[in-house]
Amino acid sequence: MTGTVTQNVDDFHTITPHLIVRDAPRAIEFYTRAFGAAELYRNLAPDGKSVMHAELMLGNSRFLLHDEFPEQKLLSPLAYEGTGVTLHLYVDDVDAMFRAAVDAGAEVLMPVEDCFWGDRYGILKDPFGHRWSVATRLKDLSPAQLQRRASEYCEEQRSE
């Protein structure tokens, strides 16, 4: 955790994920080991233990994180036994990051593979219930190429 971090609106991009987790200190450690995130700072709740706000940097993007607070109906995906959101990361080496995430405790939902849309891509679930897709771009495709590849993929799937 760095000592002096200033915060202004220019430090944030258009959308900033805000994750609710069980055991925020453990989650911060996981995101650091699995994805190379850097903790910028954390503020503890009045109980002196729960994290009411933490900021982490992943690549050039910040994300926010805090513990569950059930009394305020702020619950993690573990409370719902799932999530409707997948956080997506583009990285230089998807295989290395995927391995690091699995070694740190992530569950493989879809192994890394070369996909029709031009990415090498896989999906993980972190120990806190959040889904992450991780990819490296292999080839940039035009909308027409992407549509053709998607049609071919769907046709292959129907014939299996």
C-alpha positions in Angstrom: 0.0 0.0 0.0 1.5 3.3 -1.0 1.7 6.2 1.5 0.6 9.3 -0.3 -2.1 9.0 -3.0 -4.0 11.9 -4.3 -7.3 11.4 -5.9 -8.9 13.5 -8.6 -11.5 12.8 -11.2 -8.8 12.5 -13.9 -7.6 9.4 -12.2 -10.8 7.6 -13.2 -12.0 6.4 -16.6 -15.6 6.5 -17.8 -16.6 3.4 -15.8 -15.1 2.2 -12.6 -16.0 -1.2 -11.1 -16.8 -1.3 -7.4 -16.6 -4.8 -6.0 -18.3 -6.0 -2.8 -16.4 -9.0 -1.3 -16.3 -11.1 1.8 -12.9 -10.6 3.5 -11.6 -7.5 1.7 -8.0 -7.8 3.0 -7.8 -11.3 1.5 -9.4 -10.1 -1.7 -6.9 -7.3 -2.0 -4.1 -9.9 -1.6 -5.7 -12.1 -4.2 -6.1 -9.3 -6.8 -2.5 -8.3 -6.2 -1.2 -11.9 -6.7 -3.6 -13.0 -9.4 -3.7 -9.9 -11.7 -0.8 -7.7 -10.5 -3.1 -5.0 -9.0 -1.6 -2.4 -6.7 -3.3 -1.3 -3.6 -3.5 2.5 -3.5 -5.2 2.8 -0.1 -7.9 1.5 2.2 -10.2 3.0 4.9 -11.5 0.9 7.7 -15.1 1.0 9.0 -15.8 2.2 12.5 -15.4 -1.4 13.8 -11.7 -1.1 12.9 -11.6 -4.4 11.0 -14.0 -4.2 8.0 -12.8 -2.3 4.8 -15.4 0.4 4.0 -13.4 1.6 0.9 -10.2 0.5 -0.9 -8.8 1.6 -4.2 -6.6 -0.6 -6.4 -4.9 0.0 -9.7 -4.9 -2.6 -12.4 -3.0 -1.5 -15.5 -4.2 2.1 -16.1 -7.5 1.6 -14.4 -8.7 1.9 -10.8 -11.2 -0.3 -9.2 -12.9 0.1 -5.8 -13.6 -2.6 -3.3 -15.2 -3.0 0.1 -16.4 -5.6 2.5 -19.9 -6.9 2.7 -22.2 -4.9 5.0 -25.3 -7.1 5.2 -27.1 -4.6 7.5 -27.0 -2.2 4.6 -27.9 -4.9 2.1 -24.4 -4.6 0.5 -23.7 -8.2 -0.4 -21.0 -10.0 -2.4 -21.8 -12.5 -5.2 -21.3 -15.3 -2.6 -24.5 -14.2 -0.9 -26.4 -14.7 -4.2 -24.5 -17.8 -5.3 -23.5 -16.1 -8.5 -23.1 -12.8 -10.4 -24.5 -11.3 -13.6 -21.4 -9.4 -14.3 -18.0 -10.4 -15.8 -15.1 -8.1 -15.5 -12.9 -8.1 -18.6 -9.1 -7.7 -18.8 -7.0 -7.3 -21.9 -3.4 -8.3 -21.1 -0.1 -8.8 -22.9 0.1 -12.5 -21.9 -3.2 -14.1 -21.2 -1.7 -17.5 -20.5 0.7 -16.2 -17.8 -2.0 -14.1 -16.1 -4.5 -17.0 -16.2 -1.9 -19.3 -14.6 -1.2 -16.7 -11.9 -4.9 -16.3 -11.1 -5.4 -20.0 -10.9 -2.3 -20.4 -8.7 -3.7 -17.6 -6.5 -7.0 -19.5 -6.0 -9.3 -18.7 -9.0 -11.5 -21.3 -10.5 -11.4 -22.0 -14.2 -14.8 -21.6 -15.8 -13.5 -21.6 -19.4 -9.9 -22.6 -20.2 -7.8 -20.2 -22.3 -8.3 -20.8 -26.0 -8.0 -19.0 -29.4 -11.5 -17.7 -30.1 -13.3 -16.7 -33.4 -13.4 -13.1 -32.5 -9.7 -12.7 -32.6 -8.7 -13.1 -28.9 -7.0 -15.8 -26.9 -9.5 -15.8 -24.1 -10.5 -17.6 -20.9 -12.9 -17.1 -17.9 -12.2 -17.4 -14.2 -14.2 -17.0 -11.0 -12.3 -15.5 -8.2 -12.6 -16.8 -4.6 -15.0 -14.0 -3.8 -17.6 -14.9 -6.5 -16.6 -12.4 -9.2 -16.2 -13.6 -12.8 -13.2 -12.3 -14.8 -12.6 -12.8 -18.5 -8.9 -12.4 -19.5 -7.8 -12.0 -23.1 -4.9 -11.2 -25.4 -5.8 -9.8 -28.8 -4.5 -12.0 -31.6 -6.0 -10.3 -34.6 -8.1 -7.2 -35.1 -11.1 -7.9 -37.2 -13.5 -5.7 -39.1 -17.2 -5.9 -38.2 -17.8 -7.8 -41.4 -15.0 -10.3 -40.6 -16.3 -10.7 -37.1 -19.9 -11.3 -38.3 -18.7 -13.9 -40.8 -16.6 -15.7 -38.2 -19.5 -15.7 -35.7 -21.8 -17.2 -38.3 -19.3 -19.9 -39.1 -18.8 -20.6 -35.4 -22.6 -20.9 -34.8 -22.9 -23.2 -37.9 -20.1 -25.5 -36.5 -21.8 -25.6 -33.1 -25.2 -26.6 -34.7 -23.6 -29.4 -36.6 -21.8 -31.0 -33.6 
